Amino acid sequence: MESFLLASVMSSTDSASVFNLLRSKGLSLKENLRPMLEFESGSNDPMAYMLTITFISVINNPADSIWQMVLFFFMQLIIGGFAGYFLGKLSVRIINKINLDNDSLYSVLIIACMFFIFSFTDFVKGNGYLAVYLAGLVIGNSKYIHKRSVIKFFDGLTWLFQIVMFLALGLLVNPSELLPVAGISLSIGVFMILVGRPLAVFLSLIPIRKITLRARVYVSWVGLRGAVPIIFATYPWIAGIPQAKMIFNIVFFITILSLIVQGSSLTWMARFLRLSKKKQEETKLTEFDVEFSEDIKSAMSELTIKSEHLVNGHKIMNISIPERTLVVMVKRNNHYFIPKGNTELNVGDILLLISDDEKALQETYKQMGGKV
């Protein structure tokens, strides 16, 4: 049972680490692998939690019926799934119906909804993690007010909690205790990387024939472990499971091994399997603090006026600007103003350009001799 508990704790993967590492190299994945890896990582956290709690209960209460444990497992799964979906829908309605004077309070409102969803689901004997995950999917794929600012807030909050989480977990580790478990940890880690993960991936993807062999091999390789297994490893410790400290040290060692071996070879493996592609650089504004709603497909960018732009004249009407692009604002020194066709430009002026879409924006830069 303790072996099954260890496997349950280690079963969670961290796709965020995969995409952060690829992003740092300016790469993205072909064959639409990102959604699949994100779905796997997001959905296996609740499953790992349920398995961990189940095996802790089995070890602490060996007299309990195995059918009782199976019933508990499926009850958590079903209640958590229904609660997450319906409470997520309810949260969207509340967010859109409520009228808050301060726009920043909408982020606080979503945090309150998250705590309520987790607490209510746990109260009715469901899986709170699964409920929050599904509710997040429902809310994130719905339309609600101030969505862009809320997403930015949660991006920052996510990074903050990851930093705090790793710092807190590091305080629980004693390096001298890792050496005695190095042998068994290496054995388990190598087995998981080379045998367990590939076997599980290939068996799971048998029904999906459109995924190529190269993609299956890469998915097998990117089963990185993150902070979640280390957090779940504290549960047996808190529950007083025998050898819980050893389980924690093994999990911590394997997580570090996974990050070093798999993490350092992610980009190389993607290039080797010809699954990597150059990520298109996002157009970012530095001088104009302007944003569009996600529903608007127009693209914005900035252009600094140089002498070659003014060879045909200093007025905006003299500059070769495509029909699908507009100059909507000009920054000159620290002064902003809306231009007209006869507005004269100076070298160093910064123009805010709006095009129909990213393709039109690229055409604009190509025609004007700029670079996005």
KOLFI-717114 format. One record per residue (C-alpha): x, y, z; residue in one letter; residue number from 1. Coordinates in steps of 0.2 Angstrom, whole numbers, always signed. Layout:
BEGIN
PT; c1; c2; c3; rest; nr
PT; X; Y; Z; A; NUM
...
//
This chain:
BEGIN
PT; c1; c2; c3; rest; nr
PT; +0; +0; +0; M; 1
PT; +14; +12; +4; E; 2
PT; +21; +9; -14; S; 3
PT; +4; +13; -21; F; 4
PT; +4; +29; -10; L; 5
PT; +21; +34; -17; L; 6
PT; +15; +31; -35; A; 7
PT; +0; +41; -32; S; 8
PT; +10; +56; -25; V; 9
PT; +22; +55; -40; M; 10
PT; +8; +54; -53; S; 11
PT; +6; +73; -55; S; 12
PT; +15; +82; -70; T; 13
PT; +19; +100; -72; D; 14
PT; +15; +107; -90; S; 15
PT; +19; +125; -85; A; 16
PT; +37; +120; -83; S; 17
PT; +37; +113; -100; V; 18
PT; +30; +129; -109; F; 19
PT; +41; +141; -98; N; 20
PT; +56; +131; -104; L; 21
PT; +51; +131; -122; L; 22
PT; +46; +150; -121; R; 23
PT; +63; +154; -114; S; 24
PT; +71; +147; -130; K; 25
PT; +58; +155; -141; G; 26
PT; +50; +139; -147; L; 27
PT; +32; +132; -148; S; 28
PT; +26; +114; -152; L; 29
PT; +19; +108; -168; K; 30
PT; +4; +96; -169; E; 31
PT; -7; +105; -157; N; 32
PT; +2; +97; -142; L; 33
PT; +1; +111; -130; R; 34
PT; -18; +109; -126; P; 35
PT; -16; +91; -123; M; 36
PT; -1; +93; -111; L; 37
PT; -10; +107; -102; E; 38
PT; -26; +96; -100; F; 39
PT; -16; +82; -94; E; 40
PT; -7; +92; -81; S; 41
PT; -22; +101; -75; G; 42
PT; -33; +85; -74; S; 43
PT; -20; +74; -66; N; 44
PT; -18; +85; -50; D; 45
PT; -36; +81; -44; P; 46
PT; -33; +63; -48; M; 47
PT; -17; +62; -39; A; 48
PT; -25; +70; -24; Y; 49
PT; -39; +58; -24; M; 50
PT; -27; +43; -25; L; 51
PT; -16; +50; -12; T; 52
PT; -30; +53; +1; I; 53
PT; -38; +35; -4; T; 54
PT; -21; +26; +0; F; 55
PT; -18; +36; +16; I; 56
PT; -35; +31; +22; S; 57
PT; -32; +12; +17; V; 58
PT; -15; +12; +27; I; 59
PT; -22; +21; +42; N; 60
PT; -39; +11; +42; N; 61
PT; -34; -7; +35; P; 62
PT; -51; -14; +42; A; 63
PT; -61; -3; +30; D; 64
PT; -69; -12; +15; S; 65
PT; -60; -10; -1; I; 66
PT; -77; -7; -9; W; 67
PT; -80; +8; +3; Q; 68
PT; -63; +15; -3; M; 69
PT; -69; +13; -21; V; 70
PT; -86; +21; -18; L; 71
PT; -77; +36; -9; F; 72
PT; -65; +38; -24; F; 73
PT; -80; +39; -37; F; 74
PT; -90; +49; -26; M; 75
PT; -76; +62; -25; Q; 76
PT; -74; +61; -44; L; 77
PT; -93; +63; -48; I; 78
PT; -98; +76; -35; I; 79
PT; -82; +86; -39; G; 80
PT; -85; +86; -58; G; 81
PT; -104; +92; -56; F; 82
PT; -100; +105; -43; A; 83
PT; -86; +112; -53; G; 84
PT; -96; +114; -69; Y; 85
PT; -112; +121; -61; F; 86
PT; -103; +132; -48; L; 87
PT; -92; +139; -62; G; 88
PT; -107; +143; -73; K; 89
PT; -115; +152; -57; L; 90
PT; -99; +161; -54; S; 91
PT; -99; +168; -72; V; 92
PT; -117; +174; -69; R; 93
PT; -113; +183; -53; I; 94
PT; -97; +191; -60; I; 95
PT; -107; +198; -75; N; 96
PT; -123; +203; -64; K; 97
PT; -114; +211; -50; I; 98
PT; -109; +230; -51; N; 99
PT; -93; +234; -42; L; 100
PT; -88; +252; -41; D; 101
PT; -69; +247; -41; N; 102
PT; -64; +237; -56; D; 103
PT; -50; +229; -46; S; 104
PT; -62; +220; -35; L; 105
PT; -68; +208; -49; Y; 106
PT; -51; +199; -46; S; 107
PT; -55; +198; -28; V; 108
PT; -73; +192; -32; L; 109
PT; -66; +177; -42; I; 110
PT; -54; +172; -28; I; 111
PT; -69; +172; -16; A; 112
PT; -78; +161; -29; C; 113
PT; -63; +149; -30; M; 114
PT; -63; +147; -11; F; 115
PT; -82; +145; -10; F; 116
PT; -81; +132; -24; I; 117
PT; -67; +122; -15; F; 118
PT; -75; +123; +2; S; 119
PT; -93; +119; -3; F; 120
PT; -87; +104; -14; T; 121
PT; -76; +98; +0; D; 122
PT; -91; +100; +12; F; 123
PT; -102; +89; +1; V; 124
PT; -89; +76; +0; K; 125
PT; -83; +80; -17; G; 126
PT; -65; +83; -24; N; 127
PT; -62; +102; -21; G; 128
PT; -47; +102; -33; Y; 129
PT; -56; +95; -47; L; 130
PT; -71; +107; -44; A; 131
PT; -59; +122; -44; V; 132
PT; -50; +115; -60; Y; 133
PT; -67; +113; -70; L; 134
PT; -74; +129; -63; A; 135
PT; -58; +138; -69; G; 136
PT; -60; +130; -87; L; 137
PT; -79; +136; -87; V; 138
PT; -75; +154; -81; I; 139
PT; -59; +155; -92; G; 140
PT; -69; +150; -108; N; 141
PT; -84; +162; -104; S; 142
PT; -86; +180; -107; K; 143
PT; -86; +191; -92; Y; 144
PT; -81; +209; -89; I; 145
PT; -63; +215; -86; H; 146
PT; -57; +198; -91; K; 147
PT; -40; +203; -98; R; 148
PT; -36; +212; -82; S; 149
PT; -42; +198; -71; V; 150
PT; -31; +186; -81; I; 151
PT; -16; +197; -79; K; 152
PT; -19; +198; -60; F; 153
PT; -20; +179; -59; F; 154
PT; -4; +177; -69; D; 155
PT; +6; +187; -57; G; 156
PT; -3; +178; -42; L; 157
PT; +2; +161; -49; T; 158
PT; +20; +166; -50; W; 159
PT; +20; +173; -33; L; 160
PT; +13; +157; -25; F; 161
PT; +25; +146; -35; Q; 162
PT; +39; +156; -27; I; 163
PT; +32; +155; -10; V; 164
PT; +28; +137; -12; M; 165
PT; +46; +132; -17; F; 166
PT; +53; +142; -3; L; 167
PT; +42; +134; +10; A; 168
PT; +45; +117; +3; L; 169
PT; +64; +120; +3; G; 170
PT; +63; +122; +22; L; 171
PT; +57; +105; +24; L; 172
PT; +71; +97; +16; V; 173
PT; +87; +91; +24; N; 174
PT; +101; +88; +11; P; 175
PT; +109; +75; +22; S; 176
PT; +93; +65; +22; E; 177
PT; +93; +64; +3; L; 178
PT; +109; +53; +2; L; 179
PT; +102; +38; +10; P; 180
PT; +87; +37; -2; V; 181
PT; +98; +42; -18; A; 182
PT; +99; +24; -24; G; 183
PT; +81; +19; -23; I; 184
PT; +76; +37; -29; S; 185
PT; +87; +35; -45; L; 186
PT; +80; +18; -48; S; 187
PT; +62; +24; -47; I; 188
PT; +66; +40; -57; G; 189
PT; +74; +31; -71; V; 190
PT; +60; +18; -72; F; 191
PT; +47; +32; -73; M; 192
PT; +56; +42; -86; I; 193
PT; +61; +27; -97; L; 194
PT; +47; +14; -94; V; 195
PT; +33; +20; -84; G; 196
PT; +28; +36; -92; R; 197
PT; +31; +30; -110; P; 198
PT; +21; +14; -107; L; 199
PT; +6; +25; -99; A; 200
PT; +7; +37; -114; V; 201
PT; +7; +25; -128; F; 202
PT; -7; +14; -120; L; 203
PT; -18; +30; -117; S; 204
PT; -16; +36; -134; L; 205
PT; -20; +20; -143; I; 206
PT; -38; +26; -148; P; 207
PT; -31; +43; -155; I; 208
PT; -23; +38; -172; R; 209
PT; -20; +55; -178; K; 210
PT; -6; +58; -166; I; 211
PT; +11; +54; -174; T; 212
PT; +24; +43; -167; L; 213
PT; +35; +57; -165; R; 214
PT; +22; +67; -155; A; 215
PT; +19; +51; -144; R; 216
PT; +38; +50; -140; V; 217
PT; +39; +68; -135; Y; 218
PT; +24; +67; -124; V; 219
PT; +32; +52; -116; S; 220
PT; +47; +63; -112; W; 221
PT; +39; +78; -105; V; 222
PT; +32; +71; -90; G; 223
PT; +40; +84; -79; L; 224
PT; +37; +84; -60; R; 225
PT; +34; +100; -51; G; 226
PT; +30; +107; -34; A; 227
PT; +13; +97; -33; V; 228
PT; +20; +80; -30; P; 229
PT; +31; +88; -16; I; 230
PT; +15; +96; -8; I; 231
PT; +6; +79; -9; F; 232
PT; +21; +71; -1; A; 233
PT; +18; +81; +15; T; 234
PT; +0; +73; +16; Y; 235
PT; +7; +56; +22; P; 236
PT; +18; +65; +34; W; 237
PT; +4; +75; +42; I; 238
PT; -7; +59; +43; A; 239
PT; +7; +50; +52; G; 240
PT; +10; +36; +39; I; 241
PT; +25; +25; +43; P; 242
PT; +41; +30; +33; Q; 243
PT; +32; +46; +27; A; 244
PT; +48; +56; +29; K; 245
PT; +57; +44; +18; M; 246
PT; +43; +45; +5; I; 247
PT; +44; +64; +5; F; 248
PT; +63; +63; +2; N; 249
PT; +61; +51; -12; I; 250
PT; +48; +62; -20; V; 251
PT; +59; +77; -18; F; 252
PT; +74; +68; -26; F; 253
PT; +64; +62; -41; I; 254
PT; +57; +79; -44; T; 255
PT; +74; +87; -45; I; 256
PT; +80; +72; -56; L; 257
PT; +65; +75; -67; S; 258
PT; +69; +94; -69; L; 259
PT; +87; +91; -72; I; 260
PT; +86; +77; -84; V; 261
PT; +70; +80; -94; Q; 262
PT; +69; +99; -91; G; 263
PT; +87; +102; -98; S; 264
PT; +83; +91; -114; S; 265
PT; +66; +98; -118; L; 266
PT; +71; +110; -132; T; 267
PT; +84; +97; -139; W; 268
PT; +71; +83; -139; M; 269
PT; +58; +95; -148; A; 270
PT; +71; +99; -161; R; 271
PT; +77; +81; -163; F; 272
PT; +59; +75; -166; L; 273
PT; +56; +90; -178; R; 274
PT; +41; +96; -167; L; 275
PT; +48; +113; -163; S; 276
PT; +44; +129; -172; K; 277
PT; +49; +147; -169; K; 278
PT; +37; +156; -159; K; 279
PT; +30; +172; -166; Q; 280
PT; +35; +186; -156; E; 281
PT; +20; +195; -148; E; 282
PT; +18; +214; -152; T; 283
PT; +20; +223; -136; K; 284
PT; +17; +242; -133; L; 285
PT; +29; +251; -122; T; 286
PT; +24; +269; -125; E; 287
PT; +5; +268; -126; F; 288
PT; -4; +259; -112; D; 289
PT; -19; +253; -123; V; 290
PT; -27; +236; -125; E; 291
PT; -41; +228; -135; F; 292
PT; -54; +216; -128; S; 293
PT; -51; +197; -133; E; 294
PT; -66; +199; -145; D; 295
PT; -58; +212; -155; I; 296
PT; -46; +204; -168; K; 297
PT; -37; +220; -172; S; 298
PT; -18; +222; -169; A; 299
PT; -9; +237; -162; M; 300
PT; +10; +242; -163; S; 301
PT; +21; +256; -162; E; 302
PT; +32; +264; -175; L; 303
PT; +46; +276; -172; T; 304
PT; +48; +289; -186; I; 305
PT; +65; +289; -194; K; 306
PT; +72; +300; -208; S; 307
PT; +69; +287; -221; E; 308
PT; +50; +288; -217; H; 309
PT; +50; +306; -222; L; 310
PT; +58; +306; -239; V; 311
PT; +41; +310; -247; N; 312
PT; +36; +323; -235; G; 313
PT; +34; +326; -217; H; 314
PT; +15; +325; -216; K; 315
PT; +6; +309; -212; I; 316
PT; -3; +309; -229; M; 317
PT; +14; +308; -237; N; 318
PT; +19; +292; -228; I; 319
PT; +16; +275; -237; S; 320
PT; +3; +267; -225; I; 321
PT; -8; +253; -231; P; 322
PT; -27; +255; -232; E; 323
PT; -30; +242; -218; R; 324
PT; -19; +252; -205; T; 325
PT; -23; +268; -196; L; 326
PT; -12; +280; -186; V; 327
PT; -23; +284; -171; V; 328
PT; -11; +293; -159; M; 329
PT; +6; +301; -159; V; 330
PT; +19; +303; -145; K; 331
PT; +31; +318; -147; R; 332
PT; +42; +319; -132; N; 333
PT; +30; +317; -117; N; 334
PT; +15; +324; -127; H; 335
PT; +1; +313; -134; Y; 336
PT; -11; +319; -147; F; 337
PT; -23; +312; -161; I; 338
PT; -16; +316; -178; P; 339
PT; -24; +321; -194; K; 340
PT; -19; +318; -212; G; 341
PT; -10; +335; -213; N; 342
PT; -1; +333; -196; T; 343
PT; +18; +336; -198; E; 344
PT; +29; +323; -191; L; 345
PT; +47; +324; -184; N; 346
PT; +60; +311; -183; V; 347
PT; +58; +302; -166; G; 348
PT; +39; +304; -165; D; 349
PT; +31; +287; -160; I; 350
PT; +15; +282; -169; L; 351
PT; +2; +270; -163; L; 352
PT; -4; +260; -177; L; 353
PT; -20; +249; -178; I; 354
PT; -22; +236; -191; S; 355
PT; -36; +224; -195; D; 356
PT; -26; +209; -189; D; 357
PT; -9; +203; -186; E; 358
PT; -6; +199; -204; K; 359
PT; -11; +216; -209; A; 360
PT; +1; +223; -196; L; 361
PT; +15; +213; -203; Q; 362
PT; +11; +219; -221; E; 363
PT; +12; +237; -214; T; 364
PT; +29; +235; -207; Y; 365
PT; +35; +227; -222; K; 366
PT; +29; +241; -233; Q; 367
PT; +36; +254; -222; M; 368
PT; +52; +246; -219; G; 369
PT; +50; +243; -201; G; 370
PT; +52; +228; -190; K; 371
PT; +39; +221; -178; V; 372
//
